[in-house]
Amino acid sequence: MANASIAAGAPTRPVKYRSMSRDRRWAMRWSYFFLVLFVVFFLTPPIYMFITSLKSSGEISAAKNPWWVYAPTLSNYEELLGQNQYLVFFRNSAIVSVCVVAVTMLISVTAAFALARMKFWGSATLATGVFLTYLVPDTLLFIPLFKMFAFVRDTTGIELMNHWWTLIIIYPTLSVPFATWIMIGYFASIPKELDEAALIDGATWMQTLTKIFIPVAMPGIIAATIFSFTVSWAQFLYPLAFTTSIDQLVLPVGIVTSLIKGDVFNWGQIMTGALLGAAPPLIIYAFLMDYYIAGLTAGATKG
């Protein structure tokens, strides 16, 4: 019967095609398995935070199922948003983050353009050095910064400690190197004919940057902007070390300082404050994720 079917012209799939199809099914199964594992691993903490934020203090301390809300309430949100100090924390974080993003992009875009397109002696080594500075952990930097602030205070009388605007000076040491590295990769992926044509037409380097490269490199600029905002919004060590007064704290440190008193943890409001604090970066990533990925992977397709 099988031979008769083949002789009659019945369609059959080659052995190689069947093997590839079977391998593809197994690859898809493993992909979905690891995708589900990834989702469970990373979404479990925020889901637990959200569930806890809807509980009262009595329900949190009771020995009940921690993954279920028996009496949901919005009292944690009402009490936290009704506190003036939380709004001060949020305002300080917003001002610092916006200013840090502006400073970072002003420095990194111009520096990356010079290192990627205005070739000069040592530019490649300098570009590598810029990125390597990002690899230095911030735990090794805040002690030298203390010394620098003490020197400024002793020589000029300007006190830089315990001021939220001091963070605008400090945070670019973390955001500028990586943002510059992102922009170098993106600028390097742009065809050289663009800047050569602009220079032949009489444009200056600054005009070439502002009128040609910045519009073309907008995905890379958005990626660097998102990164700079995330670093400045979520930074914990520097504000913990350099600010102490309640009215000078930013959101990550303010939540821990004001809602943890001794060995008493107000878990409901801590989870609520953490969720509200995570909302701005989450919204930004939700709308600009495609630009962020394009900016990070731009240099991989060069050549």
C-alpha positions as a Python dict, from the first residue, in 0.01 Angstrom:
ca = {
    (1, 'M'): (0, 0, 0),
    (2, 'A'): (282, 242, 88),
    (3, 'N'): (461, 169, -239),
    (4, 'A'): (137, 208, -429),
    (5, 'S'): (75, 549, -269),
    (6, 'I'): (424, 667, -359),
    (7, 'A'): (384, 537, -711),
    (8, 'A'): (51, 718, -741),
    (9, 'G'): (225, 1047, -665),
    (10, 'A'): (112, 1094, -302),
    (11, 'P'): (307, 1388, -142),
    (12, 'T'): (572, 1293, 112),
    (13, 'R'): (794, 1514, 328),
    (14, 'P'): (1169, 1462, 305),
    (15, 'V'): (1342, 1316, 609),
    (16, 'K'): (1554, 1630, 650),
    (17, 'Y'): (1242, 1850, 652),
    (18, 'R'): (1075, 1632, 916),
    (19, 'S'): (1392, 1649, 1130),
    (20, 'M'): (1407, 2027, 1103),
    (21, 'S'): (1038, 2055, 1192),
    (22, 'R'): (1087, 1834, 1500),
    (23, 'D'): (1393, 2036, 1608),
    (24, 'R'): (1197, 2358, 1567),
    (25, 'R'): (915, 2228, 1787),
    (26, 'W'): (1160, 2134, 2060),
    (27, 'A'): (1331, 2471, 2032),
    (28, 'M'): (995, 2648, 2067),
    (29, 'R'): (905, 2437, 2370),
    (30, 'W'): (1233, 2520, 2545),
    (31, 'S'): (1194, 2886, 2451),
    (32, 'Y'): (849, 2903, 2608),
    (33, 'F'): (971, 2713, 2913),
    (34, 'F'): (1249, 2963, 2982),
    (35, 'L'): (1020, 3255, 2896),
    (36, 'V'): (766, 3138, 3155),
    (37, 'L'): (1048, 3084, 3406),
    (38, 'F'): (1177, 3435, 3337),
    (39, 'V'): (830, 3591, 3378),
    (40, 'V'): (765, 3407, 3705),
    (41, 'F'): (1106, 3499, 3845),
    (42, 'F'): (1084, 3870, 3765),
    (43, 'L'): (712, 3935, 3811),
    (44, 'T'): (673, 3757, 4145),
    (45, 'P'): (830, 4040, 4354),
    (46, 'P'): (620, 4327, 4210),
    (47, 'I'): (302, 4118, 4232),
    (48, 'Y'): (378, 4043, 4597),
    (49, 'M'): (449, 4413, 4657),
    (50, 'F'): (113, 4507, 4503),
    (51, 'I'): (-73, 4248, 4711),
    (52, 'T'): (97, 4367, 5030),
    (53, 'S'): (19, 4732, 4952),
    (54, 'L'): (-354, 4646, 4958),
    (55, 'K'): (-337, 4496, 5308),
    (56, 'S'): (-374, 4662, 5644),
    (57, 'S'): (-100, 4634, 5905),
    (58, 'G'): (-305, 4382, 6102),
    (59, 'E'): (-355, 4155, 5804),
    (60, 'I'): (14, 4173, 5711),
    (61, 'S'): (122, 4068, 6060),
    (62, 'A'): (-142, 3794, 6081),
    (63, 'A'): (-41, 3437, 5997),
    (64, 'K'): (-250, 3412, 5682),
    (65, 'N'): (-190, 3336, 5317),
    (66, 'P'): (55, 3611, 5206),
    (67, 'W'): (-61, 3583, 4842),
    (68, 'W'): (-424, 3668, 4910),
    (69, 'V'): (-593, 3987, 5028),
    (70, 'Y'): (-885, 3913, 5259),
    (71, 'A'): (-984, 4275, 5322),
    (72, 'P'): (-837, 4497, 5045),
    (73, 'T'): (-787, 4860, 5136),
    (74, 'L'): (-632, 5171, 4981),
    (75, 'S'): (-542, 5319, 5318),
    (76, 'N'): (-170, 5275, 5253),
    (77, 'Y'): (-194, 5481, 4935),
    (78, 'E'): (-407, 5747, 5102),
    (79, 'E'): (-179, 5781, 5404),
    (80, 'L'): (141, 5784, 5201),
    (81, 'L'): (24, 6036, 4942),
    (82, 'G'): (-120, 6246, 5223),
    (83, 'Q'): (224, 6282, 5382),
    (84, 'N'): (403, 6596, 5270),
    (85, 'Q'): (746, 6436, 5314),
    (86, 'Y'): (673, 6167, 5053),
    (87, 'L'): (581, 6437, 4803),
    (88, 'V'): (908, 6614, 4891),
    (89, 'F'): (1099, 6292, 4822),
    (90, 'F'): (923, 6254, 4489),
    (91, 'R'): (987, 6618, 4394),
    (92, 'N'): (1357, 6594, 4480),
    (93, 'S'): (1395, 6276, 4276),
    (94, 'A'): (1215, 6427, 3977),
    (95, 'I'): (1423, 6747, 3976),
    (96, 'V'): (1752, 6560, 4023),
    (97, 'S'): (1670, 6305, 3752),
    (98, 'V'): (1566, 6565, 3493),
    (99, 'C'): (1874, 6777, 3559),
    (100, 'V'): (2106, 6475, 3549),
    (101, 'V'): (1956, 6364, 3218),
    (102, 'A'): (2012, 6711, 3071),
    (103, 'V'): (2373, 6729, 3191),
    (104, 'T'): (2446, 6372, 3084),
    (105, 'M'): (2312, 6412, 2733),
    (106, 'L'): (2487, 6746, 2681),
    (107, 'I'): (2822, 6589, 2773),
    (108, 'S'): (2781, 6241, 2626),
    (109, 'V'): (2643, 6343, 2285),
    (110, 'T'): (2919, 6593, 2218),
    (111, 'A'): (3189, 6365, 2358),
    (112, 'A'): (3066, 6063, 2161),
    (113, 'F'): (3050, 6264, 1840),
    (114, 'A'): (3407, 6381, 1887),
    (115, 'L'): (3535, 6032, 1967),
    (116, 'A'): (3341, 5855, 1690),
    (117, 'R'): (3373, 6100, 1399),
    (118, 'M'): (3645, 6356, 1472),
    (119, 'K'): (3935, 6113, 1462),
    (120, 'F'): (4243, 6231, 1650),
    (121, 'W'): (4545, 6072, 1815),
    (122, 'G'): (4436, 5848, 2103),
    (123, 'S'): (4063, 5875, 2032),
    (124, 'A'): (4012, 5496, 2031),
    (125, 'T'): (4203, 5455, 2357),
    (126, 'L'): (4010, 5742, 2513),
    (127, 'A'): (3678, 5589, 2403),
    (128, 'T'): (3774, 5261, 2569),
    (129, 'G'): (3882, 5445, 2882),
    (130, 'V'): (3549, 5625, 2900),
    (131, 'F'): (3365, 5294, 2909),
    (132, 'L'): (3607, 5139, 3159),
    (133, 'T'): (3530, 5420, 3404),
    (134, 'Y'): (3171, 5293, 3408),
    (135, 'L'): (3295, 4958, 3538),
    (136, 'V'): (3437, 5118, 3853),
    (137, 'P'): (3179, 5046, 4128),
    (138, 'D'): (3027, 5345, 4302),
    (139, 'T'): (3120, 5193, 4638),
    (140, 'L'): (3480, 5286, 4557),
    (141, 'L'): (3399, 5641, 4448),
    (142, 'F'): (3201, 5796, 4732),
    (143, 'I'): (3502, 5804, 4969),
    (144, 'P'): (3716, 6010, 4725),
    (145, 'L'): (3411, 6230, 4668),
    (146, 'F'): (3394, 6290, 5044),
    (147, 'K'): (3756, 6407, 5032),
    (148, 'M'): (3683, 6635, 4738),
    (149, 'F'): (3382, 6789, 4912),
    (150, 'A'): (3590, 6847, 5225),
    (151, 'F'): (3858, 7018, 5015),
    (152, 'V'): (3599, 7244, 4852),
    (153, 'R'): (3454, 7333, 5191),
    (154, 'D'): (3796, 7412, 5339),
    (155, 'T'): (3913, 7622, 5043),
    (156, 'T'): (3595, 7801, 4936),
    (157, 'G'): (3360, 7767, 5233),
    (158, 'I'): (3091, 7606, 5015),
    (159, 'E'): (2923, 7315, 5191),
    (160, 'L'): (2827, 7044, 4940),
    (161, 'M'): (2711, 6787, 5192),
    (162, 'N'): (2344, 6735, 5276),
    (163, 'H'): (2201, 6915, 4969),
    (164, 'W'): (1984, 6740, 4711),
    (165, 'W'): (2134, 6953, 4432),
    (166, 'T'): (2475, 6800, 4511),
    (167, 'L'): (2343, 6479, 4356),
    (168, 'I'): (2319, 6660, 4022),
    (169, 'I'): (2696, 6699, 4036),
    (170, 'I'): (2762, 6341, 4150),
    (171, 'Y'): (2526, 6130, 3939),
    (172, 'P'): (2685, 6217, 3600),
    (173, 'T'): (2996, 6027, 3715),
    (174, 'L'): (2776, 5716, 3682),
    (175, 'S'): (2563, 5804, 3379),
    (176, 'V'): (2801, 5990, 3145),
    (177, 'P'): (3048, 5702, 3073),
    (178, 'F'): (2783, 5448, 2974),
    (179, 'A'): (2572, 5701, 2782),
    (180, 'T'): (2883, 5813, 2594),
    (181, 'W'): (2964, 5452, 2506),
    (182, 'I'): (2609, 5398, 2373),
    (183, 'M'): (2631, 5711, 2159),
    (184, 'I'): (2978, 5620, 2026),
    (185, 'G'): (2837, 5291, 1893),
    (186, 'Y'): (2540, 5465, 1737),
    (187, 'F'): (2740, 5747, 1578),
    (188, 'A'): (2989, 5492, 1442),
    (189, 'S'): (2705, 5307, 1266),
    (190, 'I'): (2601, 5618, 1069),
    (191, 'P'): (2751, 5629, 715),
    (192, 'K'): (3052, 5855, 688),
    (193, 'E'): (2918, 6002, 364),
    (194, 'L'): (2674, 6214, 564),
    (195, 'D'): (2930, 6415, 757),
    (196, 'E'): (3166, 6426, 459),
    (197, 'A'): (2893, 6577, 242),
    (198, 'A'): (2807, 6828, 514),
    (199, 'L'): (3171, 6936, 552),
    (200, 'I'): (3206, 6973, 175),
    (201, 'D'): (2898, 7198, 175),
    (202, 'G'): (3069, 7421, 432),
    (203, 'A'): (2899, 7304, 751),
    (204, 'T'): (3093, 7321, 1076),
    (205, 'W'): (3131, 7021, 1306),
    (206, 'M'): (2869, 7163, 1541),
    (207, 'Q'): (2623, 7214, 1255),
    (208, 'T'): (2692, 6860, 1136),
    (209, 'L'): (2613, 6731, 1484),
    (210, 'T'): (2296, 6932, 1543),
    (211, 'K'): (2141, 6921, 1194),
    (212, 'I'): (2243, 6574, 1072),
    (213, 'F'): (2364, 6339, 1343),
    (214, 'I'): (2123, 6417, 1626),
    (215, 'P'): (1808, 6362, 1412),
    (216, 'V'): (1952, 6041, 1265),
    (217, 'A'): (2077, 5915, 1602),
    (218, 'M'): (1754, 5983, 1790),
    (219, 'P'): (1700, 5614, 1890),
    (220, 'G'): (2047, 5607, 2046),
    (221, 'I'): (1983, 5938, 2223),
    (222, 'I'): (1655, 5803, 2362),
    (223, 'A'): (1832, 5488, 2485),
    (224, 'A'): (2099, 5694, 2661),
    (225, 'T'): (1832, 5922, 2806),
    (226, 'I'): (1634, 5629, 2949),
    (227, 'F'): (1947, 5482, 3100),
    (228, 'S'): (2050, 5813, 3259),
    (229, 'F'): (1703, 5866, 3403),
    (230, 'T'): (1694, 5512, 3547),
    (231, 'V'): (2037, 5548, 3708),
    (232, 'S'): (1954, 5882, 3870),
    (233, 'W'): (1603, 5780, 3976),
    (234, 'A'): (1701, 5449, 4137),
    (235, 'Q'): (2041, 5541, 4285),
    (236, 'F'): (2057, 5456, 4656),
    (237, 'L'): (2417, 5465, 4780),
    (238, 'Y'): (2510, 5825, 4694),
    (239, 'P'): (2199, 5991, 4841),
    (240, 'L'): (2233, 5770, 5148),
    (241, 'A'): (2592, 5886, 5195),
    (242, 'F'): (2562, 6255, 5103),
    (243, 'T'): (2216, 6358, 5230),
    (244, 'T'): (2075, 6323, 5580),
    (245, 'S'): (1798, 6580, 5635),
    (246, 'I'): (1442, 6472, 5559),
    (247, 'D'): (1378, 6765, 5321),
    (248, 'Q'): (1693, 6681, 5121),
    (249, 'L'): (1630, 6310, 5065),
    (250, 'V'): (1530, 6153, 4736),
    (251, 'L'): (1271, 5880, 4697),
    (252, 'P'): (1473, 5554, 4738),
    (253, 'V'): (1643, 5671, 5058),
    (254, 'G'): (1341, 5864, 5184),
    (255, 'I'): (1118, 5556, 5181),
    (256, 'V'): (1366, 5352, 5385),
    (257, 'T'): (1449, 5635, 5626),
    (258, 'S'): (1095, 5751, 5704),
    (259, 'L'): (906, 5420, 5698),
    (260, 'I'): (1158, 5204, 5890),
    (261, 'K'): (1195, 5316, 6250),
    (262, 'G'): (1423, 5096, 6455),
    (263, 'D'): (1296, 4743, 6423),
    (264, 'V'): (945, 4853, 6319),
    (265, 'F'): (878, 4807, 5947),
    (266, 'N'): (564, 4963, 5801),
    (267, 'W'): (549, 4706, 5523),
    (268, 'G'): (225, 4826, 5371),
    (269, 'Q'): (348, 5179, 5307),
    (270, 'I'): (698, 5057, 5216),
    (271, 'M'): (554, 4841, 4938),
    (272, 'T'): (321, 5122, 4832),
    (273, 'G'): (603, 5374, 4816),
    (274, 'A'): (822, 5134, 4619),
    (275, 'L'): (546, 5068, 4366),
    (276, 'L'): (472, 5438, 4317),
    (277, 'G'): (843, 5509, 4289),
    (278, 'A'): (882, 5243, 4020),
    (279, 'A'): (596, 5386, 3813),
    (280, 'P'): (786, 5662, 3622),
    (281, 'P'): (1065, 5435, 3487),
    (282, 'L'): (809, 5166, 3409),
    (283, 'I'): (596, 5408, 3206),
    (284, 'I'): (900, 5536, 3019),
    (285, 'Y'): (1018, 5185, 2931),
    (286, 'A'): (668, 5081, 2824),
    (287, 'F'): (645, 5358, 2561),
    (288, 'L'): (1010, 5378, 2451),
    (289, 'M'): (1134, 5019, 2473),
    (290, 'D'): (1176, 4984, 2096),
    (291, 'Y'): (1400, 5292, 2084),
    (292, 'Y'): (1599, 5166, 2382),
    (293, 'I'): (1670, 4829, 2217),
    (294, 'A'): (1755, 4996, 1886),
    (295, 'G'): (1999, 5229, 2056),
    (296, 'L'): (2174, 4950, 2248),
    (297, 'T'): (2209, 4722, 1944),
    (298, 'A'): (2300, 4985, 1684),
    (299, 'G'): (2674, 4919, 1686),
    (300, 'A'): (2627, 4544, 1640),
    (301, 'T'): (2519, 4585, 1276),
    (302, 'K'): (2798, 4815, 1168),
    (303, 'G'): (2982, 4707, 854),
}
